[in-house]
Every structure is written in C-alpha cells, then in structure tokens.
Amino acid sequence: MDKEGLEKLPAALFEIGKLIGSDLDPGILLSRIAELICQLIDAKACSVMLLDADRKRLLAKAAYGLRTERMHSLSFKVGEGVAGWVVERGQPALIPDVTQDSRFIALPANQTPISSLLCVPLLARGERVGVVTATAERVNAFNAADLELVRFIAMTIALDIENVRLHRVAVTDPLTGAYNREFLMQRLPQEIEAAIDRDRSLSIAMVDVDHFKAVNDQHGHGTGDVVLAEVARRLRGAIRGGDVLVRYGGEEFLAVLPKADAGRAWEVGERMRQRVCERAFDVGDGLALLLRVSVGIAQWRMGETMPDLIERADIALYEAKDRGRNRVEVAP
C-alpha cells in the first residue's frame, strides 16, 4: 500500500464500520466494501465470495470493477482456483504474476483481465466462510502490506458477513440473487396477514421470460444463466422499495407487492416489462440478445388462500402469453 492508501485508511475503516452498522441490502453493503478495498490498494477489481449452504462451492455475492452479469456466474468449488485454494486451507495468497501460478484459472477472454491478485480468507468463529479477492491488470501490483490490509478488513467484517450469510444463503437463489421459493412460502402468508390486519391491498406479479428456451438451445445454458442473472437485476431495479423479488422456477419470477391494488401492481408490472426490453443483453463475444417478458398480476381477495392467489396470477400470465407476449395482464 502506498502513502496515499495509508492516508485513506482511517476514513475507509470508518466508512466500513458505518456500512456494517447500517440496514443496507447485504449485496450493496459488500459491493461498497469491495469498492473501498479497490481504492485503498489501487486494485482494478475486488470480489467477495461466500460458501454455499453445503460449504462445497464459493459463490460471488458482491463485486466492484466486474460487470454485474459476469459476477453472478462466478463460482469455484472448494480447492478449485486460487479462491478455492484459499478457502480450503484458510491461508491467504499473494500472486505477483498469475501466469506463473498453477492455482490460477483464467476467466473467459471477455471478462476482466487479471495479471496479479491477492486473496484472503473470511474467517468467522474460527470457520472459513468465504474469501475476498482483489485483482489488477498489471503484474506485481500488490505487496505484503496490501495483503495485510485486506486481511485486517476481512477479519473486521467476517462475523457480520457470516450472520448475513446464514440468513441469506438459506433464502436466496445463488444464480440470480433473488429470493427462493422457500422464502416465498414464509413471506407471502405474512404479507396476507398484514393485509388483513391493516386493511391494505396486496398484489403479486408473475413474470416469465418469453421464448427463453431458445436462448438455452441456441447459445447454451451458460449464456442462459448470464441472461437470467441480468433479467433479475433489471426486475429488481423496477420494483418498489418494499417489494420482494422471488425466482419462482426456471425463467419465472414472482414479485410480492405489498400496499398495491391491481392498478398500482399493473404499473409495477409494466415497469418491469419495460426495463427488461429497453436494451439488449450483452452476453459476450460481441453477441447481444433482445428479450421480452410477459407479466400476470393478481390482487389478493379477502379469504383467498396463497395457492389460489398464485394460481390466478399464473392464469393472468398465460393470458398475456396468449395475447402475443411482451405485455401485462391483470386477473379479473
């Protein structure tokens, strides 16, 4: 770490302390910490990867300097690559030139170029829970002082990250970052109860990517995964603050929309539709795909069960498909 980095350190540590004490979304919190690490050690990119529920694979949960759609598909088995080596042994790695290190696995050419890197384990309660990796496009970019700084930050944030992980890994789809169906089965009944107790509206939106099978068939499941991760990111950007996005299955998503009657829910659904189709999906190698979604809206009715509500949204979704796709339909 150079003199400028040393001067920035107190302010950066103060900022990290504030972030951890905040109620920010965990992904945003970790991305901001990754950004601060890049600034401190002059790294091109930084990522935070956490072990999955089975503790067999590292999944990227946040990054700075990497394209978002690439970040969500970044994954290593324990023991695989530098990150897998670090989490397996609980030891850091400082690599001046990745071409000279057999542990390094080169990413596809259209991802962030890497010439040197450092990687440190995240240890919480004596357990390895993930890694922090910083990379640069030039060789010999990092020194022992940089490594110690990132180790110190990792030690500072590891316990808080693990507490988040224990909750989020259990309820989050690893590919898209959306909540999973198990979480939906917990959350939607709570929202129905709140709608009854507070006499307020509640709606859901079922979203399906049109002709998604053709993406997998023509370009492969790897490209399909990249596309789905980006679809989820755009959908999250379209829903409101208190709304919840769930990956319902395959290329199908469900948004829980508290305090939304059918009209307001239609507006959210239309915003989701527009966000997905407003620009092409960059999937690398100069390839760009135009995608559309169909949306079915259902407003909860007094006395209606959760399965019935979901079924009505599903029927509205298929009505949108029957009417030509790339549209929003509301259940009667």
PLY file of the C-alpha trace (Angstrom):
ply
format ascii 1.0
element vertex 332
property float x
property float y
property float z
element edge 331
property int vertex1
property int vertex2
end_header
0.00 0.00 0.00
1.39 3.38 -0.99
1.40 6.61 1.05
-1.90 7.73 -0.48
-3.51 4.44 0.55
-2.25 4.87 4.11
-3.75 8.33 4.28
-7.12 6.97 3.12
-7.12 4.07 5.58
-8.72 5.71 8.66
-11.57 7.17 6.60
-12.10 3.85 4.80
-12.23 1.88 8.06
-14.68 4.41 9.48
-16.84 4.04 6.36
-16.75 0.23 6.63
-17.85 0.47 10.27
-20.79 2.66 9.25
-21.76 0.27 6.45
-21.77 -2.76 8.73
-23.91 -0.90 11.24
-26.43 0.09 8.57
-29.50 -1.76 7.32
-28.31 -1.75 3.70
-29.07 -4.68 1.47
-26.16 -7.15 2.01
-25.24 -7.12 -1.68
-24.97 -3.31 -1.73
-23.01 -3.34 1.55
-20.47 -5.86 0.28
-20.14 -4.08 -3.08
-19.34 -0.83 -1.29
-16.70 -2.57 0.85
-15.22 -4.09 -2.34
-15.06 -0.59 -3.83
-13.27 0.79 -0.76
-10.70 -2.02 -0.92
-10.03 -1.18 -4.59
-9.44 2.45 -3.66
-7.13 1.60 -0.78
-4.78 -0.75 -2.65
-5.30 0.55 -6.20
-6.90 -2.66 -7.42
-8.80 -2.94 -10.68
-11.49 -5.20 -9.22
-12.49 -6.77 -5.93
-15.00 -9.53 -5.17
-16.49 -11.13 -2.08
-17.32 -14.83 -2.43
-19.13 -16.87 0.22
-19.52 -20.59 0.69
-22.90 -22.04 -0.23
-25.16 -23.83 2.24
-23.33 -27.15 1.64
-19.94 -25.45 2.12
-18.71 -27.04 -1.11
-18.70 -24.09 -3.52
-17.82 -20.40 -3.42
-20.42 -18.10 -4.93
-19.77 -14.46 -5.79
-22.05 -12.27 -3.68
-20.68 -8.83 -4.48
-18.01 -7.17 -6.58
-16.63 -3.86 -7.71
-14.96 -3.46 -11.10
-16.57 -6.59 -12.56
-19.60 -6.48 -14.85
-22.63 -7.43 -12.79
-23.88 -10.08 -15.18
-20.47 -11.77 -15.07
-20.20 -11.53 -11.30
-23.33 -13.61 -10.69
-21.95 -16.53 -12.71
-18.55 -16.51 -10.92
-18.17 -19.68 -8.87
-15.42 -22.05 -7.67
-15.54 -25.41 -5.93
-13.56 -25.66 -2.69
-9.98 -26.39 -3.77
-10.54 -25.02 -7.29
-8.63 -21.98 -8.46
-6.91 -19.52 -6.15
-10.12 -18.68 -4.26
-10.91 -22.38 -3.75
-7.35 -23.00 -2.54
-7.57 -20.12 -0.04
-10.91 -21.18 1.43
-9.81 -24.83 1.61
-6.66 -24.03 3.59
-7.66 -20.85 5.37
-4.43 -19.23 4.15
-4.01 -16.06 2.05
-2.44 -15.97 -1.42
-0.37 -13.14 -2.93
0.37 -13.75 -6.62
2.58 -11.21 -8.45
2.07 -12.87 -11.86
-0.84 -15.25 -12.38
0.77 -16.82 -15.45
3.41 -18.26 -13.12
0.97 -19.81 -10.63
-0.62 -23.20 -11.32
-3.56 -22.47 -9.00
-4.87 -19.68 -11.20
-7.77 -20.46 -13.55
-8.08 -17.99 -16.41
-11.51 -16.48 -16.93
-13.00 -16.22 -20.44
-11.44 -13.51 -22.59
-14.44 -11.18 -22.33
-14.11 -10.90 -18.55
-11.90 -8.56 -16.53
-8.20 -9.12 -17.43
-6.09 -10.29 -14.47
-2.30 -10.23 -14.19
-1.83 -10.21 -10.41
-4.06 -10.86 -7.43
-4.34 -11.27 -3.72
-6.93 -13.40 -1.95
-7.65 -13.69 1.78
-10.00 -16.00 3.68
-13.03 -14.76 5.58
-12.93 -16.43 9.00
-15.87 -16.22 11.42
-15.90 -18.04 14.75
-12.87 -19.97 13.54
-14.78 -21.22 10.49
-13.92 -20.41 6.88
-16.98 -18.74 5.33
-15.61 -17.16 2.14
-12.85 -15.12 0.52
-12.06 -11.57 -0.53
-10.12 -11.29 -3.80
-8.51 -8.19 -5.31
-7.06 -8.19 -8.83
-5.08 -5.91 -11.12
-4.29 -5.83 -14.84
-0.56 -5.31 -14.22
1.98 -7.72 -12.67
3.43 -7.03 -9.22
0.51 -4.76 -8.39
0.29 -5.76 -4.72
2.73 -6.19 -1.84
2.71 -7.73 1.64
1.32 -4.52 3.17
-1.67 -4.65 0.79
-2.27 -8.26 1.76
-2.18 -7.44 5.48
-4.60 -4.55 4.98
-7.15 -6.71 3.17
-6.69 -9.44 5.82
-7.45 -6.85 8.51
-10.59 -5.67 6.70
-11.68 -9.28 6.14
-11.23 -10.01 9.84
-13.26 -6.90 10.72
-16.24 -7.79 8.53
-16.23 -11.61 8.59
-18.56 -12.17 11.56
-21.13 -9.70 10.27
-20.96 -11.28 6.81
-21.44 -14.75 8.26
-24.53 -13.62 10.18
-25.92 -12.24 6.93
-24.89 -15.38 5.03
-26.62 -17.73 7.42
-29.85 -15.93 6.72
-29.46 -15.04 3.06
-27.92 -18.25 1.69
-30.86 -20.18 3.07
-33.40 -17.99 1.30
-31.58 -16.76 -1.83
-31.26 -18.21 -5.30
-27.48 -18.28 -5.94
-27.65 -17.55 -9.67
-29.93 -14.53 -9.72
-29.66 -13.17 -6.18
-33.48 -13.19 -5.98
-35.20 -14.86 -3.04
-36.14 -18.52 -3.48
-39.48 -20.32 -3.21
-38.81 -21.39 0.37
-38.62 -17.72 1.32
-41.83 -17.02 -0.61
-43.64 -19.69 1.41
-42.61 -17.83 4.58
-43.11 -14.28 3.38
-46.34 -14.31 1.38
-48.51 -15.63 4.26
-47.05 -12.86 6.44
-48.00 -10.26 3.82
-51.52 -11.70 3.59
-51.86 -11.42 7.39
-50.60 -7.84 7.24
-53.11 -7.05 4.50
-55.92 -8.35 6.74
-54.70 -6.71 9.98
-54.04 -3.30 8.41
-56.84 -3.40 5.85
-54.50 -2.74 2.96
-54.08 -4.03 -0.58
-51.70 -6.77 -1.64
-50.87 -8.00 -5.13
-48.39 -10.32 -6.79
-46.85 -10.30 -10.27
-45.80 -13.47 -12.08
-43.08 -12.77 -14.66
-41.88 -15.15 -17.37
-39.09 -14.58 -19.92
-40.59 -15.04 -23.39
-39.01 -17.71 -25.62
-36.25 -18.35 -23.09
-35.84 -21.97 -24.17
-34.49 -20.67 -27.49
-31.68 -18.84 -25.63
-30.53 -22.07 -23.97
-30.94 -24.11 -27.15
-29.08 -21.69 -29.41
-26.44 -20.27 -27.08
-26.05 -22.81 -24.25
-27.04 -22.88 -20.60
-24.03 -20.79 -19.57
-25.32 -17.90 -21.65
-28.82 -18.59 -20.34
-27.52 -18.23 -16.77
-25.86 -14.89 -17.60
-29.12 -13.66 -19.12
-31.24 -14.76 -16.15
-28.92 -13.01 -13.69
-29.25 -9.78 -15.69
-33.04 -10.19 -16.01
-33.24 -10.43 -12.21
-31.09 -7.32 -11.83
-33.37 -5.34 -14.14
-36.51 -6.59 -12.40
-35.09 -5.57 -9.00
-34.43 -2.14 -10.43
-38.08 -1.83 -11.48
-39.89 -2.86 -8.29
-40.50 -0.58 -5.31
-38.56 -0.42 -2.05
-40.77 -2.74 -0.01
-41.42 -5.23 -2.82
-39.83 -8.69 -2.89
-38.50 -10.49 -5.98
-38.53 -14.30 -5.96
-37.13 -16.73 -8.50
-40.17 -18.98 -8.76
-38.57 -21.56 -11.05
-36.56 -21.71 -14.28
-37.06 -18.42 -16.09
-40.11 -17.50 -13.99
-40.06 -14.82 -11.29
-42.69 -13.68 -8.80
-42.84 -10.22 -7.22
-44.72 -9.70 -3.95
-46.22 -6.20 -3.98
-47.48 -5.02 -0.57
-49.79 -1.99 -0.44
-50.53 -2.35 -4.16
-54.00 -2.74 -5.63
-54.39 -4.18 -9.12
-53.87 -0.77 -10.76
-50.65 0.01 -8.91
-49.45 -3.56 -9.45
-50.06 -3.17 -13.19
-47.83 -0.07 -13.14
-45.03 -2.05 -11.43
-45.52 -4.91 -13.89
-45.34 -2.56 -16.85
-42.16 -1.00 -15.44
-40.62 -4.48 -15.11
-41.59 -5.30 -18.70
-40.06 -2.09 -20.00
-36.83 -2.49 -18.00
-36.19 -5.93 -19.48
-36.79 -4.92 -23.10
-35.30 -1.41 -23.04
-31.87 -2.59 -24.21
-30.16 -5.73 -25.48
-28.44 -8.23 -23.18
-24.67 -8.30 -23.70
-23.59 -11.95 -23.43
-20.00 -11.54 -24.64
-18.15 -12.18 -27.90
-19.99 -9.25 -29.46
-23.31 -11.05 -29.03
-26.38 -9.12 -27.87
-29.85 -10.60 -27.33
-33.18 -8.80 -27.24
-35.56 -10.31 -24.70
-39.13 -9.69 -23.62
-41.21 -10.75 -20.61
-44.87 -11.45 -20.02
-46.44 -10.49 -16.69
-49.56 -11.69 -14.87
-51.00 -9.61 -12.00
-53.38 -10.76 -9.27
-54.71 -8.72 -6.34
-55.38 -10.70 -3.17
-59.08 -11.16 -2.35
-60.43 -11.48 1.21
-60.49 -15.13 2.24
-58.27 -16.24 -0.63
-55.51 -18.77 0.08
-51.92 -18.27 -1.02
-52.06 -21.09 -3.64
-55.25 -19.61 -5.11
-53.66 -16.16 -5.37
-50.60 -17.59 -7.13
-52.81 -19.63 -9.46
-54.76 -16.52 -10.52
-51.52 -14.66 -11.26
-50.36 -17.66 -13.27
-53.61 -17.67 -15.28
-53.15 -13.95 -15.98
-49.59 -14.68 -17.10
-50.80 -17.25 -19.60
-53.42 -14.80 -20.79
-50.53 -12.40 -21.54
-48.79 -15.19 -23.45
-51.94 -16.00 -25.42
-52.39 -12.35 -26.36
-48.99 -12.11 -28.00
-46.49 -11.94 -25.11
-44.48 -8.89 -24.02
-47.47 -7.50 -22.14
-49.04 -7.23 -18.67
-52.41 -8.80 -17.89
-54.45 -8.46 -14.69
-56.53 -11.32 -13.29
-60.25 -10.39 -13.04
0 1
1 2
2 3
3 4
4 5
5 6
6 7
7 8
8 9
9 10
10 11
11 12
12 13
13 14
14 15
15 16
16 17
17 18
18 19
19 20
20 21
21 22
22 23
23 24
24 25
25 26
26 27
27 28
28 29
29 30
30 31
31 32
32 33
33 34
34 35
35 36
36 37
37 38
38 39
39 40
40 41
41 42
42 43
43 44
44 45
45 46
46 47
47 48
48 49
49 50
50 51
51 52
52 53
53 54
54 55
55 56
56 57
57 58
58 59
59 60
60 61
61 62
62 63
63 64
64 65
65 66
66 67
67 68
68 69
69 70
70 71
71 72
72 73
73 74
74 75
75 76
76 77
77 78
78 79
79 80
80 81
81 82
82 83
83 84
84 85
85 86
86 87
87 88
88 89
89 90
90 91
91 92
92 93
93 94
94 95
95 96
96 97
97 98
98 99
99 100
100 101
101 102
102 103
103 104
104 105
105 106
106 107
107 108
108 109
109 110
110 111
111 112
112 113
113 114
114 115
115 116
116 117
117 118
118 119
119 120
120 121
121 122
122 123
123 124
124 125
125 126
126 127
127 128
128 129
129 130
130 131
131 132
132 133
133 134
134 135
135 136
136 137
137 138
138 139
139 140
140 141
141 142
142 143
143 144
144 145
145 146
146 147
147 148
148 149
149 150
150 151
151 152
152 153
153 154
154 155
155 156
156 157
157 158
158 159
159 160
160 161
161 162
162 163
163 164
164 165
165 166
166 167
167 168
168 169
169 170
170 171
171 172
172 173
173 174
174 175
175 176
176 177
177 178
178 179
179 180
180 181
181 182
182 183
183 184
184 185
185 186
186 187
187 188
188 189
189 190
190 191
191 192
192 193
193 194
194 195
195 196
196 197
197 198
198 199
199 200
200 201
201 202
202 203
203 204
204 205
205 206
206 207
207 208
208 209
209 210
210 211
211 212
212 213
213 214
214 215
215 216
216 217
217 218
218 219
219 220
220 221
221 222
222 223
223 224
224 225
225 226
226 227
227 228
228 229
229 230
230 231
231 232
232 233
233 234
234 235
235 236
236 237
237 238
238 239
239 240
240 241
241 242
242 243
243 244
244 245
245 246
246 247
247 248
248 249
249 250
250 251
251 252
252 253
253 254
254 255
255 256
256 257
257 258
258 259
259 260
260 261
261 262
262 263
263 264
264 265
265 266
266 267
267 268
268 269
269 270
270 271
271 272
272 273
273 274
274 275
275 276
276 277
277 278
278 279
279 280
280 281
281 282
282 283
283 284
284 285
285 286
286 287
287 288
288 289
289 290
290 291
291 292
292 293
293 294
294 295
295 296
296 297
297 298
298 299
299 300
300 301
301 302
302 303
303 304
304 305
305 306
306 307
307 308
308 309
309 310
310 311
311 312
312 313
313 314
314 315
315 316
316 317
317 318
318 319
319 320
320 321
321 322
322 323
323 324
324 325
325 326
326 327
327 328
328 329
329 330
330 331
